[in-house]
Amino acid sequence: MDGFFDRRRLQREAGSSTRSGSPIPRRTTDLIAPDDGGSHHSSWWRRGASAIHRRARRKFVNQGPFAAGLAVEAAVDWLKLHQLPNGGFTPNGRPGDYCPGLTAQAAIVFSRLGEHEAATKCLTCLTALQRDDGALPDATGQGWSIYHTALALRAFLTLDDRAACDHGADHAFRAAQWLASSIGPDGRFAMPRQGQPLDRWAPATFLLTALPPLRYSVRRFGQEDWRIAADRATRRLVSQFHAAPLVGNDFVLICQLDALLELGWHDSALAVLRMLEATQHRDGLLHDLVNGRPLSARAMAHLAAVWYRARCHQPATRLMNWFRRHQSADGAIPARSPQTRSARPAEPCVWSTLHFLEAARLETFSSFSLPDAHDPLPDAVASHDGRLQAARQWAGTLPAGVRLAEVGCGSGRFLKHLHEWLPQASLTGIDPSRRLLARLPRTVQRRWGDLLNIPADDGSFDAVLCIEALEHSLLPQRAVDELCRVLRPGGTLLIIDKDRKYQPLSVCAPWERWFSPQELNRWLTPHCHTVNVRHVPHGTTANINDLFICATATRRRSTATKGTTVSRAA
């Protein structure tokens, strides 16, 4: 469809609002007329081509059991439903012996998605399992696992950074100490007491996965002996990987590639990632490099996240679209692909679902790192734009020295006007794109963060606004909870975003979700009073006057935000 539309011209004329979350161009500008007073008359073939393209994409590209933006919410709900009472997880979600490594991975994913209550339950389970010397047991419970200990260490560090774990630093220190003591003078991993190498069920290079969290611990605690041990192990294991990169099953291979990227060996990982991309079908499915069988869903979901970390957006996006099409109706991701020959039906898999959620999170973050030439974002907004007029009306109710934050600020086109209207205000811009934060005015404080984990303490701001950023959140209701958390009691909130009824008319990222005025009102009511939700036009000459929803609310004097925690300022 790029041949039918000049996207730069449309955005320049219309002052189109949002950033794109996908390599697929956004067509919100097809719905609205230009705001510069000119007229917009699309020919019949352009309108017809646009309609055919939208319908074809909905039918063949992103077809799945869930509407736009709901796949992640369904997967999170399925995981929370299958979390055991003690906080642990089993691989298939059924009651049974829980897996420490799987529980640690769930804690990490829950924390990154802002589901702190579920993450804390996972961490409670892990701390009960941790031995005095810091080790975590293997899946059988008969021995101790370096892999599970490394995952638990990453979970302790992640939740300790978010101030969501009591004594998290102590648990992390003991786990890191045990891992470092497991590395011998020659760089081999061995049990500290038995002295036996741990390469019985997987290649020795699989233990590359233990080194990134150990290195993070070095930066966190400053233990020089840990760094020396990690360096020894890195040199040995990377050398072994170069000698035999394709040893082990698909799960082991993807874990090794992920660890290599984190350790800084990008060229080594990219060489194998390109080989995997060459086996990918147009529908996204991949095959094993050794035996030619389809990769397991767990390996493919993990691979999607690794591809996004390596900035290989195109194969990762194809893979994510494949998962959305094959996601179960209850929200789970199956253990294997439908193409795998087996007499048994594919069971739901907690590992696959967790990796899918992490890949979905990285998908949104990676979209904000795309260069401007790929997805030009406007730095200005027209003076007669309805969103700007609503923001100005709201700013007129604020005191002169207000502490104001815009979450999802982009390059600060609204903050520039707020500085003019409120010159004495303390302005803070929060965004997941460091590239866009660098373009903020010098008068604005910059914080890197996202809507699900806003880098601010409870009640840090007198006023918070969020203009066309909530639609990019994977869990918009949870994002509203976060916006209210950082707003002081009595503070005011402004949210402007698009009405869900027009989303079928726009080609946008499959994870992007618009919402109705009723939904926004329902999400705000538990935290705020005097909630007012109304429509605002895009501009004075817009064909559609109710494209945008504008919600204003005042934080209640006393309210509890379920499942939240204090996030440290960046």
N, C-alpha and C positions, 0 to 999 in steps of 0.2 A: 504493500500500500504506500510505500514511500514515494513511488512514482506518481501517485495521485495528489500528494500534499507536499507543500513546501513548509515543513514544520517551523523552521526559523521565522519565515515570514508571518505565519499564523500567530506564533507566540509574540512576535514583535508588535503586530497590529493589535492583538487582543489583550496583551499584557497577561498572558495566561499564567495561572497561579502556581501550579504545583510542580515539584520535582518529579521526575519519573523514577519509579522503583524498579524498572525492568529495562532490558535492552529493547523491548517492544515499545514503539512510540506511543505516547498518550494522545488521545484525541478529544480531550475535554473541549478544546477550542472549536470543534465541530458544532458544539451546542450553543455557542454564544456569538454575538456580533462584536465587532471591534469597538473599543471604548474611546476611540479618538474622534467620534462623531461621524465617521464614514459609514458607508453601507456595505453589507456583506451579502452578495448574491451568488450562491454556489449553483453551478449548472446541474442539470438533472443527472448527468452521468457521474458527476463527482459524488452527489448524494447517494445515488444508487450503488456505486462502488463501495462507498463507506459502509452502507447498510449490509451489503453482501459480505464484506470483510469481517464485520463485527459478528454476524451470525455464524460464519464459517469458523472463526476462532473459538466461539463458545461451544460449537458442536464437536470440532475435531481436535483442537489443541489442548484446551484445559478442561475437557469434559471429565467429570468425576461425581462422586456422591454428594459433594457439598458445594454450595454457592460460593461466590467470590469472597475470599478472605476468611472462610469459616473452617478450612481444613486444619489449621493450627489449633484453633479453639477446640475442635472435636478431638484431636490427638491429646491435648492437655487434659481434657475431661476424662478420656479413657484411661490415661495414666493414673490420675488421682483416684479414679474409681477402683483400680486394681492395686493400689498401694496397700500393703499389709498393715494390720493394726500397729505393729512395732515400727513401722516406717520403711521396712525393707521391700525389695522387689524380687520376684522370680522371673526367669527368662520369658515364660509364656503368659505371665499375668495370673496364673492359677495359684491357689494356696499350696504351700510347700516350703521347702528349704530355700531361703532367700540367698541371693548372690551378693557378696560384699562389693565386688567391683561394679556390678550393675546398679546397686544402691548408690554408690559414690557418683556414678555418671548421672543418675537421676537427680541427685542433689545439685550438681553443677548446672544441669539444664534448667531445672526449676528456678534456681537462683538467678540465672541470666534472663529468664523470662518474667522475673518479678513475682514468682509464686513462692514467697518466702516461707509460708506456713508449711507447705509440702516439703520444701528443701530442709527446713529445720527438723522435720520428722525423720527424713533420711539421715541427717547428721546425728540425731540421737541414736539411731540404730547403729551407725558406724562407731560412735564413741563407746557403745556398750560392747562391741566386738573387739575393739583394739586391745592388744596385749600390752602389758606394762612396758615392754621394750619398744613398742610402737608399731609392731607388725600387724597385718590383717590376715585372716585365714583364707584358704582357697575355697573353691566352690563346694568341695566335699566336706570341709570342716576338719579334715584330718591333718592338714599341714598348713604352712604359711606361704603366702603368695606375694612375690615382688610386684607383679602386675596389679593386683588388687590394692596393695599398699600404696603404690604410686597413684592410682586413681583416687584413693582416699585422701592422700596428701594434697592432690589438686583440689579436691572438694573442701578440705579444711582451709586451704589458702584462699579459695574463692569466697567462701562465706565469711571468713575472718576479715577480708578486705571490705565486705559489705556490712560489717558489724552485726552479723546475723548469727554468730556462734559464740556462746560463752566458753571461754578458755580455748578457743579455736587455735590460737598460737601455740599453746602447749601441746595439743594433739598433733599439730603440723610439725613441731620441732621433733617430737619423738619418732614420728613416721620418717622424717627426713634423716634423722640420725641412724635409724635402722637400715634405710636404703644405702646410705653412704658406707656403713660398716659391712654391707653385703658385697662391696666391690673390693676385690683382691688387689695385690700389688701389680699384677699383670693386666688389670682391667677387666678380668672376668667376674661375672656375678656368681656368688656362691652363698649358700646359707652360712651365717656367721659361725654356727657351732658345728654342723656336720661337715662343712667344707666341700659339699657336693655341688657341681655346676647345675644350673637350672635350665638345661636345654633338652630335657627329656621329651616333652610333648610339643615343642615348637622350636624353630631355629633360634640360635643364640641371639641373632640380630633382633628378634622380637623384643628383647629387653631394652632396645632403644626407647621404647615407650616410657621407661622409668626415668629417663634422663631429663626431659624438659621440666617436670615438677621439681626434681632435685635442684636444677639450676635456678628455678624461681625461688626455692628455699634459700639458696646461697645469697641472693639479692635481699631476701626478706630478713635473714638472721645474720648474714655476714660471716659464716663459718668458712674459713679458708681451707680446712681439711676436706670439707665437702666438695669444694670447687676442684681441688686436686684429684679427688677420687672420680668426680664426674668427667674431668678431662681425660683421665686414663681410660675410662670405659668408652667414652665417645670415640677416641682414636681407634680403639680395637674394634668396636662394633661397626663403625662406618667403613673401616677397611674390609671387614667381612661382608658387609652389604655390597660393596663395589665388586667383590669377587663373585658373589652369587646373589644377585638382586631378586630373583624370582623363586626362591626357595620358600616353601610353606604354602598354606591355603590362602584364599582371597582375603579373609579377615586379617590374617597376619600381615600380608603385604600392605593393605591400606593403613593399618596401624603404624607400620614402619615408615611409610611415606609421610604420614601426619607428623611423626616425631622428627623426621629429617627436616621438614619445613620449619618446625619450631626451633630446632637446633641451628638453623642458618644454612643448611646444606641444600639450598634451593635447586641448584643445577642437577644434583643427583636425583632429587625427587621429581623434578619436571621431566627428566628423560623418561622415567617410567610412566608418569602421568600422560605424556604424549602417546606412548605405546597403548595405553588403555583407551585413550580417546579414539585411536585408529580403529578399535574394535567396536565402537559404539554405533548402534543402528540409528536411523533417523528418528525412531520413536523414543530413543533414550536408553534402551536396554544395552547392557554390556556383557562380554564374555571373558572367561578366564584366559589369561595369556598362555597358560601351560596346557590345559586339557580342553579348552574351547567350550566348556559348559557355561551356561548363564551364571553370572555372579549372584550370590545370595543377596537378598534384599538388605540384610544388615550391612554387607560390604558396600553395596551401591549407595545406601544412605550415608554411610561414613565417607565414601568417595566424593559425594556431592559436596559435603562440608570441606573436604580437603581441596577440591577444585576451587571452591570459592576463596579459600585462604591463599591459594596459589594464583588467584586472579584469572582463572580460566573460566570465565563467566558462561560462555556459550554451551560447552558440554554439561556444565553443572545445571544450567537452566533447563536443558532438555531432560536431564535426569529428574529434576524436581517436578516437571510437568508429568513425567511418567508416574511418579509416586502419587501425584494428585489424582490421576486417572484410576489408579489401582488401590487407592486407600479404601479400607473396609468401611461399611456403613456405620459402624460404631466408633470410627475414628482411628482404629489401630492400623499399623503398617504390618503386612504379613511377613513371615519369616523367609519366604522365598518368592521368586517371581512366578507368574502363572505359566511361563514357558518351561519351567523345570518339570521334568517327567517324574511323577510320583503318584502312587496309588492313594496316598493320603491327602486330604485337603490342606491347604496352607493354613497354618495356625498363626494367630497374632503373635507378634514378637515385640517385647519391651525394648530390646536393643535397637531394632530397626526404627521403632517409633521415636526413641530418644535421639538417634542420629538424624532422623528426618527433621525433628524440631530444631536441632542445632544448625542444620543446613538451611532451614527456613530463616532462622535468625541471621545467619551470615548472608543469605540472599538479599535481605533488606539492607544490611550494612554495606554490602559490596555495591549495591546500586547507587549509593551516595558517593562512592569513590570513583565513579565513572567520570572521565574528563568532560570539560564543558563542550568540546567539539562534538561529543556524542549526544549529550543531552543538555542543551543550553538552558540555563536557569536565569530568569530575569532578576536584575539587581534593583529595579525600581517598580513602583506601582503608581498608576494614574491617580491624579488628585480627586477625580470624580468616581473612583472605584468604590462600590458599595461596601467592600470589606474595610477599606481605609476609612471611610466615613463612619462605620460602626466602631472601629478602633478609636477614632478621635472622640466620638461621643462618650465612649467608655472611659477614655483617659481624662476627660473633663470632670469626672467624678472623683479623681484621685488627688490626694494631697501633694504638695510640692516636693517633699523629700521622700517620696515613696520608694520602697525597695521592690523593684519590678523585675520579673524574669519572663523571657519568652522561650518556651520549650519547643524545639524544632524550628529554630530561628533562621536557618539557612545562612545566607550572606547578610542578613540584617536589614532587609528593605523596609520592614515595618518599624524596627528599632530606630532607624534613622529619623523617622517622623516622630516617634515617641520622644527622642532626645530634643527635638525642636519644641514639642508641646510641653515637655516636663524637663527643663534644663537642669533642675536641681535633683532630679531623681537618680537613684543608684540602679543602673540597668545591667542585667546579666543575660547573656545569650547562651543557650544550651542546645547542642546539636550533635548527632552522631558522625558528622563529616568534619574532620579536621581541616580539610581543604576549604570548606565554606566558612568555618570559624575564623580562618586566617584573614578573611575578607571583611570581618566586622569592623566597625569604626573603633578607633582607639579609646573612645569614651565608654565602651561597653566591655564589661568583664566577660571572659570566655571560659566555658566549661564544656568538656567533652562528655557526652552521655546521651542516653535515649529515654524515651517516655516510660519504659518499664522499670528503669532504675535511675531516677533523676538524682544527680550528684549534689544533694543538698539535705540538710537536716530537717526534721519536722518543723513546720511553721517558719521557715527561713525568709519568706517573702510576704509583703503586704498585698501584692497583686501579681497574678500570673495570667499570661495569655498564650494561646496555642492556636495558630492560624494554619489550617491545612497541613497539619502534621499528624493528627490523630488517625487519619485514614491510612497512614503508613505503619501504624502500630499493629503487631501481630495479635495483641489482646487489648482491644480498645477500652473495654470496661475496666481492666486492670490499670490501664494508662490513666483513666479518669481518677481512679483511686490515688495514684501517685501525684497527679496534679493537685488534688485536694490535700494530700499529706504535707506537701511543702508549702502550702498556703496557711498563713496564721489564722486562728479563729477571728472572724470578723473581716478577713481579707476578701477581695473580690477576684473573680475568675471570668475570663472571656475565652470562649471557644468558637471558632469559625471553621466550618468544613462543609462538604458537599452532601446533598440529599441523596439517599440511597435509590430513590425512584429513578434517577437519571443515570445510574451506573451501567445498566444494560446498553445505554446509548453511547458508551465511551469504551474505547480499547485501552485498558490499563493493566497493570501487573496483576497476575492471578492471586497474589497474596494481599492485594490492596482491598480494603473494605470501607465502603461508605455506610452511613447509618441514617435512620429516620429521626425526626424530631422527638418522637415518643421514646425511642431508645435512649437518646441523650438525656432527656428529662429524667428517665428512670435511673440512669447511672449517677446523676448528680444529686438526686433527692436525698439519699442516705447521708450525704456529707454536707449539704448546703440547704439554705432556705432562700426564699425570694428567687427561685429559679425561673428565668424567663427565656423561652426558646422561640425564635421567630426567623423568618426568611429575610435575606438581604439580597439585592440584585448584584450582578457582576458589574454593571455600569449603567449609565443613563440610557444607552442605546441597545441594551441587551435584548435578545429575542426571548430569553427565559429569565423571569424576574425572581424565581424561587429556587435557583440552582444551589445557593449557599444557605446553610443553617447557622444562625448566630445565637449562642447561648451565653447568658450572663447569670452569675450566681454569687452568693455570699456564704462563706464558710461558717458553719455553725460554731457556736461558742464551745460546745463540748460534743465531740464525736469520736468514735473509734473506727479506724480504717483497718478492716480485717486483712490479716496476712501481710502487713507492711512492716518495714523496719527502717532504721535510720541509715541513710546512705551517706558515705563520706564525700565531702566536696573534692572535686578533682583539682 
